Amino acid sequence: MTSRSDLQGTHPMRNQAELESLVESCVTQAESLLSSLSALDWLGYGTELKYSDIPSLPRLRDFLSAALAITRTIENAGCAIHRLPTEILAKVFGYLPQDALAGHTFHRTDFPNTDHHSVQDYAALQQVCRHWRQILTPLPSYWTTIVLQKGSWTTSDKFIEFYLAKSVPQPIDVIAETFSGLAIVAQHSSRLRSLQIQHNEKWTSMIDDAFGSLCHGAPILESFNCHIQAPNADEELDISESKLPLVFAGDTPSLRKLRLHGFTSWHGNQFDHLTHICIHGWSSSNTISNGFQELLSLISHNPAVEEIYFSVLDPWIPEDWDDTLLETTHLTHLRRLSLSNSTVSQYIALISHLHIPAHASISLNNTIARPEDGNIVSLLRDPFKFDNLTNVKSLVTRFACNVIAFGPSGSLQINTAYDYGDRFLRYSNLDEWFFAENLREVWLNSPTEDSPQTDWFAFFAALPSLRKLSLQAVVTKPLIRALSRQSSPPRFSTARTLCRSLQTLWIIEDYDMMPNWLNSSYYDLLQCAEMRYANGVPFQELKIQSAIRPADGWPGSMVDALRQYAMLVDMDAQDLAVDIPEELNENLHSDYWPKWC
């Protein structure tokens, strides 16, 4: 940490009375000086008199400016902020660029907060007082984040040069909403650690020239984030204009994180050491020729990639893609794969070319399910490409349009842009999910699919390893009757007990689960518990969280009846909630990785 003596020097303590005497002496001299200056009849010398004709005048001005600066320094010494130790002020100043830099985590935000204009902010701080200027000037680390805002206040080139000179020899992080000054920054590309450009306008010659200035190598560049305005949905794609030109002469050996928005192509750039890739397209009825191959090439040329985020795939993959499969890419280091705002066919097209390793997480968000796409989970019929789903143990669904499956081997999360009902998730066809037989916990939350249309017998038959079942905001009658083999369909043996490993049943917010109703689902639950007890597979735990709490509670006789067939019965349970692993339930990004609950 910077010490006080380094920044301020050492001064012997003096008596306050002595200081007061010196100040009074200065006041007397100042009064005399003011009187002498007031007596000058400078207008009498006429208009021909030039400032340069009086060599002593600049010296007088400098003396007066220095005297004023000392006076203000003495006054500032009495301010509370000045009484802070120098080390504390130095620490506080060090946080100035953090709002723009630390808030940018690759998968959390699209572009950092640029509320602070670093060049302007530090210029303002330097004007406060000499003490603050003495703290700011000698420390290069204060000058390493450069935020160039687009607005009425434009930073002069000389100011940017001064700012960059102050940061030598530290690595620099540049965040630009304007291309003004970028050419000067490009001269320091050897020190660039991260470069983020956001320009909310379409491609112009100015943009082309700005990228042309990035012509020198950037050996320590780690992150490159570039955003330009995308073409209109019905606009013909001009490949030459929306193509990212060669930047940094292709010399970016340390580049690991790449984010591109509004570009159709990036061919020619040697991106082959990336660990994080984010490509954001736009809605379009036109597809780039060989665009899919280029998208796959970007992945295959970066075998160490850990995180992939693709959104709006229209420019590269047709909505109805059905071409011959290309070579499969094995992503041995992949941890996260997020695809969003695209159709089921586009997801299937891309994933069919990838081999997902164990321990990876997949997020398919804002999925567009068209009638011709069929069931979205059809992509799960190929178990050989999903090593991350071989040991999935838990399945959670919500509103028949959201599902998350997770376990020791990895996870899968699917969300649709709207409630597509049976076009999204068909409970009757759960046996088509190759990992269904391994599921130990299933949580159904508000399935909007009409229960009579669902073959719940087939649903439970696909879950031989199920140990815990939670039903939230569900009409439970058909499910409980299926589980207890009431009215079994012909293809199911009446002697067969479904889900023999099932031990725990939670029922949450079932409006039919009331003690004073003749048609209450309680009686179906009682019959199910009795049947399972008789077949040697009793419930170990039954918990009921009522949607409407009975005024007088549950009658003791009804509770005791259930306790004959289950070890633990709680008819007045509270705060029953699904348990999603913390790492899968972060609010990372509304497009790529939304918070589950």
Long-range contacts (C-beta under 8 A, 24 or more apart in sequence): 1-87, 1-90, 1-91, 2-86, 2-87, 2-90, 2-135, 2-139, 3-86, 3-87, 4-85, 4-86, 4-87, 6-138, 7-86, 7-90, 7-134, 7-135, 7-138, 8-86, 8-131, 8-134, 26-67, 30-67, 69-130, 72-129, 73-129, 73-130, 73-131, 76-128, 76-129, 76-131, 77-131, 82-129, 82-131, 86-135, 89-132, 89-135, 90-135, 90-139, 93-125, 93-132, 93-135, 93-136, 93-142, 94-141, 94-142, 96-121, 96-122, 96-125, 96-142, 97-142, 97-144, 97-145, 97-147, 97-173, 100-145, 100-147, 100-175, 101-145, 101-173, 101-175, 104-196, 104-225, 106-223, 106-257, 106-259, 106-276, 106-278, 106-307, 107-276, 107-278, 107-307, 107-309, 107-336, 107-338, 107-588, 107-589, 107-592, 107-593, 108-588, 108-589, 109-589, 110-227, 110-259, 110-261, 111-175, 111-196, 111-198, 111-225, 111-227, 112-175, 112-196, 114-147, 114-149, 114-175, 114-177, 116-147, 117-147, 117-148, 117-149, 117-153, 117-155, 118-145, 118-146, 118-147, 118-163, 119-146, 119-147, 119-148, 119-155, 119-159, 119-160, 119-163, 120-149, 120-153, 120-155, 122-163, 123-159, 137-166, 140-166, 140-167, 140-168, 140-169, 140-170, 141-170, 142-166, 143-167, 143-170, 144-170, 144-171, 144-172, 144-173, 145-172, 145-173, 145-174, 145-175, 146-172, 146-173, 146-174, 146-175, 146-185, 147-175, 147-176, 148-174, 148-175, 148-176, 148-177, 148-178, 148-180, 148-181, 148-182, 149-177, 149-178, 150-177, 150-178, 154-178, 154-180, 155-180, 155-181, 157-181, 157-184, 160-184, 160-185, 164-188, 167-191, 171-220, 179-206, 179-207, 179-210, 182-210, 182-213, 182-214, 183-210, 183-213, 186-213, 186-214, 186-215, 186-216, 187-216, 189-214, 189-216, 189-217, 189-218, 189-221, 189-248, 190-216, 190-217, 190-218, 190-219, 190-220, 191-220, 192-218, 192-220, 192-221, 193-220, 193-221, 193-222, 193-223, 194-221, 194-222, 194-223, 194-224, 194-225, 195-221, 195-223, 195-224, 195-225, 195-226, 196-223, 196-224, 196-225, 196-226, 197-225, 197-226, 197-227, 198-227, 199-227, 199-228, 199-229, 200-227, 200-228, 200-229, 201-228, 201-229, 202-228, 202-229, 202-231, 203-228, 203-238, 203-241, 203-242, 208-245, 211-244, 211-245, 211-247, 212-245, 214-247, 214-248, 215-248, 215-249, 216-248, 216-249, 216-251, 217-248, 217-249, 217-251, 217-252, 218-248, 218-251, 218-252, 218-255, 219-251, 219-252, 219-253, 219-254, 220-254, 221-248, 221-252, 221-254, 221-255, 222-254, 222-255, 222-256, 222-257, 223-255, 223-256, 223-257, 223-258, 224-252, 224-255, 224-257, 224-258, 224-259, 225-257, 225-258, 225-259, 226-259, 226-260, 226-261, 226-263, 227-259, 227-260, 227-261, 227-262, 228-261, 228-262, 228-263, 229-262, 230-261, 230-262, 230-281, 230-282, 231-262, 231-282, 231-284, 233-282, 233-283, 233-284, 233-285, 234-284, 234-285, 235-284, 235-286, 236-286, 237-264, 237-284, 237-286, 237-288, 237-315, 239-264, 239-265, 239-288, 243-267, 244-269, 264-288, 264-291, 264-315, 265-291, 265-294, 266-294, 266-298, 267-294, 271-298, 271-301, 271-302, 272-301, 272-302, 273-302, 273-304, 274-302, 274-304, 274-305, 275-302, 275-304, 275-305, 275-306, 275-307, 275-333, 276-305, 276-306, 276-307, 277-302, 277-305, 277-307, 277-308, 277-309, 278-308, 278-309, 278-310, 278-592, 279-309, 279-310, 279-311, 280-310, 280-311, 280-312, 281-310, 281-311, 281-312, 281-313, 281-314, 281-315, 281-316, 282-312, 282-314, 282-315, 283-312, 283-314, 284-314, 284-315, 285-314, 286-315, 287-314, 287-315, 287-316, 287-317, 287-318, 288-315, 288-316, 291-315, 291-316, 291-317, 292-316, 292-317, 292-321, 292-323, 292-326, 292-349, 293-326, 295-350, 296-326, 296-329, 296-350, 296-353, 299-329, 299-331, 299-354, 300-327, 300-329, 303-331, 303-332, 303-333, 304-333, 305-331, 305-333, 305-334, 306-333, 306-334, 306-335, 306-336, 307-334, 307-335, 307-336, 307-337, 308-334, 308-336, 308-337, 308-338, 309-336, 309-338, 309-340, 309-589, 309-592, 310-338, 310-339, 310-340, 310-342, 310-350, 311-338, 311-339, 311-340, 311-341, 311-342, 311-591, 311-592, 312-340, 312-341, 312-342, 313-339, 313-342, 313-346, 313-350, 314-342, 314-346, 317-342, 317-346, 317-349, 317-350, 318-346, 319-343, 319-345, 319-346, 319-370, 320-345, 320-372, 321-345, 321-346, 321-349, 325-352, 325-353, 326-353, 327-353, 328-353, 328-354, 328-355, 328-385, 329-353, 329-354, 329-355, 330-355, 330-357, 331-355, 331-356, 331-357, 331-360, 332-357, 333-357, 334-360, 335-359, 335-360, 335-361, 336-360, 336-361, 336-363, 336-593, 337-361, 337-362, 337-363, 338-362, 338-363, 338-364, 338-365, 338-592, 338-593, 339-363, 339-364, 339-365, 340-364, 340-365, 340-366, 340-367, 340-591, 340-592, 341-365, 341-366, 341-368, 341-417, 341-591, 342-367, 342-368, 343-367, 343-368, 343-369, 343-370, 343-373, 344-368, 344-369, 344-370, 344-373, 344-374, 344-376, 344-378, 344-379, 345-370, 345-373, 347-376, 347-379, 348-378, 348-379, 351-379, 351-385, 352-379, 352-382, 352-385, 354-385, 355-385, 355-387, 356-385, 356-386, 356-387, 356-388, 356-389, 356-410, 357-387, 357-388, 358-387, 358-388, 358-390, 358-409, 358-410, 359-388, 359-409, 359-410, 360-387, 360-388, 360-410, 361-388, 361-410, 361-411, 361-412, 361-413, 361-584, 362-388, 362-410, 362-411, 362-412, 362-413, 363-413, 363-414, 363-415, 363-592, 363-593, 364-412, 364-413, 364-414, 364-415, 365-413, 365-414, 365-415, 365-591, 365-592, 365-593, 365-594, 366-415, 366-416, 366-417, 366-591, 367-414, 367-415, 367-416, 367-417, 367-424, 368-416, 368-417, 369-416, 369-420, 369-423, 369-424, 371-423, 373-423, 374-423, 375-422, 375-423, 375-424, 375-425, 375-426, 375-429, 376-414, 376-416, 376-420, 376-423, 376-424, 376-425, 377-403, 377-414, 377-424, 377-425, 377-426, 377-429, 377-432, 377-433, 378-432, 380-412, 380-432, 380-433, 380-434, 380-435, 381-432, 381-434, 383-434, 383-435, 386-412, 386-434, 388-412, 389-434, 389-435, 390-435, 390-438, 391-435, 391-438, 392-435, 392-438, 392-439, 393-438, 393-439, 393-440, 393-441, 394-439, 394-440, 394-441, 394-442, 394-443, 395-439, 395-441, 395-442, 395-443, 396-442, 396-443, 396-445, 396-578, 396-580, 396-596, 397-425, 397-443, 397-444, 397-445, 397-447, 398-445, 398-446, 398-597, 399-445, 399-446, 399-447, 399-448, 400-424, 400-425, 400-446, 400-447, 400-448, 400-449, 401-425, 401-448, 402-596, 404-580, 404-584, 404-596, 405-435, 405-439, 406-580, 406-581, 406-584, 407-438, 411-581, 411-584, 413-584, 413-596, 415-594, 419-448, 421-448, 421-449, 422-449, 422-453, 425-449, 426-454, 427-454, 427-455, 427-456, 427-459, 428-454, 428-455, 428-456, 428-458, 428-459, 429-458, 430-458, 430-459, 430-462, 430-463, 431-458, 431-461, 431-462, 433-462, 436-462, 436-463, 437-462, 437-463, 437-464, 437-465, 438-465, 439-463, 439-465, 439-466, 440-465, 440-466, 440-467, 440-468, 440-501, 441-466, 441-467, 441-468, 441-469, 441-470, 442-466, 442-468, 442-469, 442-470, 443-470, 443-472, 443-578, 444-469, 444-470, 444-471, 444-472, 444-474, 444-479, 445-472, 445-473, 445-474, 445-578, 446-472, 446-473, 446-474, 447-474, 451-475, 451-477, 451-478, 451-479, 452-478, 454-478, 455-489, 456-481, 456-482, 456-483, 457-482, 457-488, 457-489, 457-492, 457-498, 460-498, 460-499, 461-492, 461-498, 463-498, 463-499, 464-499, 464-500, 464-501, 465-501, 466-499, 466-501, 466-502, 467-501, 467-502, 467-503, 467-504, 468-502, 468-503, 468-504, 468-505, 468-506, 469-499, 469-502, 469-504, 469-505, 469-506, 470-505, 470-506, 470-507, 470-508, 470-576, 470-578, 471-505, 471-506, 471-507, 471-508, 471-510, 472-506, 472-508, 472-509, 472-578, 473-508, 473-509, 473-510, 473-547, 474-507, 474-510, 475-510, 475-512, 475-521, 476-507, 476-510, 476-512, 476-513, 476-521, 476-524, 476-525, 477-512, 477-521, 477-524, 480-521, 480-524, 480-525, 480-528, 481-524, 481-528, 483-528, 484-524, 484-527, 484-528, 484-531, 484-532, 485-531, 486-524, 486-527, 497-531, 497-532, 497-535, 497-537, 500-537, 501-537, 502-532, 502-537, 502-539, 503-539, 503-540, 503-541, 504-539, 504-540, 504-541, 504-543, 505-539, 505-541, 505-542, 505-543, 506-543, 506-544, 506-545, 506-573, 506-576, 507-543, 507-544, 507-545, 508-545, 508-576, 509-545, 509-546, 509-547, 510-544, 510-546, 510-547, 511-547, 511-548, 513-544, 513-546, 513-547, 514-546, 514-548, 514-550, 515-550, 515-554, 515-555, 515-558, 516-550, 522-558, 525-562, 526-561, 526-562, 526-565, 529-562, 529-565, 529-566, 530-564, 530-565, 532-565, 533-564, 533-565, 533-566, 538-565, 538-566, 538-567, 539-565, 539-566, 539-567, 540-566, 540-567, 540-568, 541-566, 541-567, 541-568, 542-566, 542-568, 542-569, 542-570, 543-568, 543-569, 543-570, 543-573, 543-576, 544-570, 544-571, 544-572, 544-573, 545-573, 545-574, 545-575, 545-576, 546-571, 546-572
